[in-house]
Amino acid sequence: MSGDSGSAGAGNGGPPDIDTSVAHVARVYNYWLGGTTNYPADRQAAQQAMAAYPDLALSARANRAFLARTVRWLAGQGIRQFLDIGTGIPVNNNTHEVAQAIAADSRVVYADHDPIVLAHARSLLTSSPEGATDYLDADLREPGKIITAAAPTLDLGRPVAIVLMAVLQFVMDEERPGDIVAELLDAVPSGSYLVVSHPASDIDAASMRELAKRLNRLMVQRVALRSRAEVTQFFDGLELADPGVVRIPEWRPDSPADRGIPSTMWGGVGRKR
């Protein structure tokens, strides 16, 4: 998520301009997940961050598992439309794969403004015949453009799950992330959901401050850590699903043992009344 934004579909225009000499969040995250779509600058930034918080790769994988659990739960609640913003490089258990495994007619729109994600967007467009997927080259900071571009694929008169998985930390306080979330929610009807995960400022605080300092020095994007109270504010006016805003391994884990997985991220799901 950087640079100016647009709303073109995947593959429009020429090939994306990818600078591999500077670390980029999508490729750094890909390294933490054990992927291969990363370069020396990305690996250096990822390793520097892991030196500050050695369990960082486990935390990143816990976030991916949180995505899968929340999408499965939402599909179980009858949600058939998902707007996944800040998608990242496709790996396993992408939103449409999880949702369509439960309900083949699920419709998913991905949005990200990252050349490396755009280059891999075709992997996000492998919908079931009954459902649909789309990819938007669009920036979270311009929610109106995302909503307009998503409308041909999503019926905005029916509930939509807005998925903001580890992306709001790249929106600085002065960019008013709460207003961005509110604008997205204003565009969807009652019965819609918001899913958020966010790096914490108040879990293992000293390590997280050092981690953010190192990433901010080495990456294109800046990172803003937030407290549990600050993350909970994104759900203002919504009905929080149990167990509320918690460390992501503690949100409806697949097994009791999973609660102990290291993670310094808050996460929650809220329903629009």
C-alpha positions as CSV (number, residue, x, y, z in Angstrom):
1,M,0.0,0.0,0.0
2,S,2.0,2.9,-1.2
3,G,1.9,5.6,-3.9
4,D,-1.2,7.0,-5.6
5,S,-4.1,4.7,-6.0
6,G,-6.3,3.6,-8.8
7,S,-9.2,1.1,-9.3
8,A,-8.0,-0.8,-12.4
9,G,-8.6,-4.6,-12.5
10,A,-5.7,-7.0,-12.5
11,G,-3.6,-7.0,-15.6
12,N,-4.7,-3.6,-16.9
13,G,-1.9,-1.5,-18.3
14,G,1.7,-2.5,-18.5
15,P,3.7,-4.8,-16.2
16,P,3.9,-3.5,-12.6
17,D,7.1,-1.5,-11.7
18,I,8.7,-3.5,-8.8
19,D,11.7,-2.2,-7.0
20,T,13.5,-5.1,-5.4
21,S,16.3,-3.0,-3.8
22,V,14.2,-1.7,-0.9
23,A,12.2,-4.0,1.4
24,H,8.5,-4.1,0.8
25,V,5.9,-5.3,3.3
26,A,4.2,-7.8,1.0
27,R,7.5,-9.6,0.3
28,V,8.7,-9.3,4.0
29,Y,5.4,-10.9,5.1
30,N,5.8,-13.6,2.4
31,Y,9.2,-14.4,3.9
32,W,7.7,-14.8,7.4
33,L,5.2,-17.2,6.0
34,G,7.9,-19.3,4.4
35,G,7.3,-18.1,0.9
36,T,9.8,-17.5,-1.9
37,T,8.5,-14.3,-3.4
38,N,11.1,-12.1,-1.7
39,Y,14.5,-10.6,-2.3
40,P,17.7,-9.9,-0.3
41,A,16.4,-6.5,1.0
42,D,13.1,-8.1,2.1
43,R,14.9,-10.9,3.9
44,Q,17.2,-8.5,5.6
45,A,14.3,-6.5,6.9
46,A,12.4,-9.6,7.9
47,Q,15.4,-11.0,9.8
48,Q,16.1,-7.7,11.5
49,A,12.5,-7.6,12.8
50,M,12.8,-11.3,13.9
51,A,15.9,-10.4,15.9
52,A,13.7,-7.9,17.9
53,Y,10.8,-10.4,18.2
54,P,12.0,-14.0,17.5
55,D,8.4,-15.4,17.3
56,L,7.5,-13.0,14.5
57,A,7.1,-15.8,11.9
58,L,4.8,-17.7,14.2
59,S,2.8,-14.5,14.7
60,A,2.5,-14.0,11.0
61,R,1.3,-17.5,10.5
62,A,-1.2,-17.1,13.3
63,N,-2.6,-14.1,11.5
64,R,-3.1,-16.3,8.4
65,A,-4.8,-18.9,10.5
66,F,-7.0,-16.1,12.0
67,L,-8.1,-15.1,8.5
68,A,-9.1,-18.7,7.7
69,R,-11.1,-19.1,10.9
70,T,-12.9,-15.8,10.6
71,V,-13.9,-16.5,7.0
72,R,-15.1,-20.0,7.8
73,W,-17.1,-18.5,10.7
74,L,-18.6,-15.8,8.6
75,A,-19.6,-18.2,5.9
76,G,-21.2,-20.3,8.6
77,Q,-23.2,-17.2,9.5
78,G,-24.5,-17.0,6.0
79,I,-22.1,-14.3,4.6
80,R,-21.6,-14.8,0.9
81,Q,-19.7,-11.6,0.0
82,F,-16.3,-10.6,1.1
83,L,-14.2,-7.4,0.5
84,D,-10.6,-8.2,1.4
85,I,-8.5,-5.0,1.5
86,G,-4.7,-5.2,1.8
87,T,-4.7,-8.7,0.4
88,G,-0.9,-9.4,0.2
89,I,0.8,-12.0,-1.9
90,P,-1.4,-15.0,-2.5
91,V,-0.5,-18.0,-0.4
92,N,-2.6,-20.9,0.9
93,N,-6.2,-20.5,2.2
94,N,-6.9,-17.3,0.4
95,T,-10.3,-15.8,1.3
96,H,-12.2,-17.0,-1.7
97,E,-10.8,-20.5,-1.3
98,V,-11.9,-20.7,2.3
99,A,-15.3,-19.1,1.6
100,Q,-16.1,-21.1,-1.5
101,A,-15.2,-24.4,0.1
102,I,-18.2,-23.8,2.4
103,A,-20.5,-21.9,0.0
104,A,-19.5,-22.2,-3.7
105,D,-21.5,-19.2,-4.6
106,S,-19.4,-16.8,-2.4
107,R,-18.3,-13.6,-4.1
108,V,-14.9,-12.1,-3.1
109,V,-13.3,-8.8,-4.1
110,Y,-9.6,-8.3,-3.3
111,A,-8.0,-4.9,-3.1
112,D,-4.4,-3.9,-2.7
113,H,-2.2,-1.2,-4.1
114,D,1.1,-3.1,-4.3
115,P,2.8,-3.9,-7.6
116,I,4.1,-7.3,-6.3
117,V,0.5,-8.3,-5.3
118,L,-0.8,-7.1,-8.7
119,A,1.7,-9.3,-10.4
120,H,0.3,-12.3,-8.6
121,A,-3.4,-11.3,-8.8
122,R,-4.3,-14.0,-11.3
123,S,-3.9,-16.5,-8.4
124,L,-6.8,-14.6,-6.7
125,L,-9.2,-14.9,-9.6
126,T,-9.6,-18.7,-9.6
127,S,-13.3,-18.7,-8.5
128,S,-15.7,-21.6,-8.4
129,P,-18.1,-21.5,-11.3
130,E,-21.0,-20.6,-9.0
131,G,-19.2,-17.7,-7.3
132,A,-17.0,-14.8,-8.4
133,T,-13.7,-13.1,-7.6
134,D,-12.2,-9.8,-8.6
135,Y,-9.0,-7.9,-7.9
136,L,-8.8,-4.1,-7.6
137,D,-5.5,-2.1,-7.8
138,A,-6.7,0.3,-5.1
139,D,-5.5,2.0,-1.9
140,L,-7.3,1.6,1.5
141,R,-6.8,5.3,2.0
142,E,-9.4,5.9,-0.7
143,P,-12.3,3.8,0.4
144,G,-14.8,5.5,-1.9
145,K,-12.9,4.3,-4.9
146,I,-12.8,0.8,-3.6
147,I,-16.5,0.7,-2.9
148,T,-17.3,2.0,-6.4
149,A,-15.0,-0.5,-8.1
150,A,-16.3,-3.4,-6.0
151,A,-19.9,-2.7,-6.8
152,P,-20.0,-4.6,-10.1
153,T,-19.0,-7.9,-8.3
154,L,-20.6,-7.4,-4.9
155,D,-24.3,-6.6,-4.3
156,L,-23.9,-3.8,-1.8
157,G,-27.6,-4.1,-0.8
158,R,-26.8,-7.4,0.8
159,P,-24.4,-8.1,3.7
160,V,-20.6,-7.9,3.0
161,A,-17.7,-8.9,5.3
162,I,-15.0,-6.2,5.1
163,V,-11.7,-7.9,5.9
164,L,-8.8,-5.7,7.0
165,M,-6.2,-8.2,7.9
166,A,-2.9,-6.7,9.1
167,V,-3.3,-3.6,7.0
168,L,-4.5,-0.7,9.2
169,Q,-1.0,-0.4,10.8
170,F,0.1,1.2,7.5
171,V,-2.4,4.0,7.9
172,M,-0.9,6.6,10.2
173,D,-3.0,8.4,12.8
174,E,-2.9,11.6,10.9
175,E,-4.5,9.7,8.0
176,R,-7.5,9.0,10.2
177,P,-7.8,5.2,9.9
178,G,-11.0,5.3,12.0
179,D,-12.7,7.5,9.4
180,I,-11.6,5.1,6.6
181,V,-13.2,2.1,8.4
182,A,-16.4,4.1,9.1
183,E,-16.7,5.1,5.4
184,L,-16.3,1.4,4.3
185,L,-19.0,0.4,6.9
186,D,-21.3,3.2,5.8
187,A,-21.4,1.7,2.3
188,V,-22.7,-1.8,3.4
189,P,-26.0,-2.7,5.0
190,S,-27.0,-4.0,8.4
191,G,-25.9,-7.5,8.9
192,S,-22.4,-6.8,7.4
193,Y,-19.3,-7.6,9.3
194,L,-15.8,-6.1,9.9
195,V,-12.8,-8.2,10.5
196,V,-9.6,-6.6,11.8
197,S,-6.2,-7.8,12.9
198,H,-3.5,-5.4,13.9
199,P,0.0,-5.4,15.5
200,A,-0.1,-4.5,19.2
201,S,1.7,-1.8,21.0
202,D,0.8,-3.3,24.4
203,I,1.8,-7.0,24.0
204,D,5.5,-7.5,24.6
205,A,5.7,-3.7,24.3
206,A,9.5,-3.2,24.3
207,S,10.1,-5.9,21.6
208,M,7.3,-4.5,19.5
209,R,8.7,-1.0,19.7
210,E,12.1,-2.2,18.5
211,L,10.5,-4.3,15.8
212,A,8.6,-1.3,14.4
213,K,11.7,0.9,14.6
214,R,13.6,-1.6,12.5
215,L,10.9,-2.1,9.9
216,N,10.3,1.7,9.6
217,R,14.0,2.1,8.9
218,L,14.2,-0.6,6.3
219,M,10.8,-0.8,4.6
220,V,9.1,1.5,2.1
221,Q,6.0,1.5,4.3
222,R,5.7,2.9,7.8
223,V,4.2,0.8,10.6
224,A,2.0,2.2,13.5
225,L,1.4,-0.1,16.4
226,R,-1.9,0.2,18.3
227,S,-3.2,-0.8,21.7
228,R,-6.1,-3.1,22.3
229,A,-8.3,-0.1,23.2
230,E,-7.3,1.6,19.9
231,V,-8.0,-1.5,17.9
232,T,-11.3,-1.9,19.6
233,Q,-12.3,1.6,18.5
234,F,-12.4,0.4,14.9
235,F,-15.5,-1.6,16.0
236,D,-17.4,1.4,17.5
237,G,-21.1,1.0,16.9
238,L,-20.8,-2.7,15.9
239,E,-21.8,-5.8,17.8
240,L,-18.6,-7.6,18.7
241,A,-18.6,-11.4,18.2
242,D,-17.4,-13.4,21.1
243,P,-14.7,-13.4,22.5
244,G,-14.3,-9.7,21.4
245,V,-10.9,-8.1,20.6
246,V,-8.3,-10.6,21.7
247,R,-4.9,-11.9,20.8
248,I,-5.6,-13.6,17.4
249,P,-4.8,-17.2,18.5
250,E,-7.4,-16.8,21.2
251,W,-10.2,-15.9,18.7
252,R,-12.2,-19.2,18.4
253,P,-9.1,-21.4,18.1
254,D,-9.4,-24.8,16.3
255,S,-8.0,-26.4,19.5
256,P,-7.4,-25.3,23.1
257,A,-3.6,-25.7,22.6
258,D,-3.7,-23.1,19.8
259,R,-4.4,-20.3,22.3
260,G,-0.8,-20.5,23.4
261,I,0.6,-19.8,19.9
262,P,2.9,-16.7,20.2
263,S,1.4,-13.6,18.7
264,T,1.6,-9.9,19.2
265,M,-1.6,-9.0,17.2
266,W,-5.0,-8.0,18.3
267,G,-8.0,-9.2,16.3
268,G,-11.8,-9.2,16.3
269,V,-15.0,-9.5,14.3
270,G,-17.9,-7.1,14.6
271,R,-21.4,-7.1,13.1
272,K,-23.2,-4.0,11.8
273,R,-26.6,-3.6,13.5
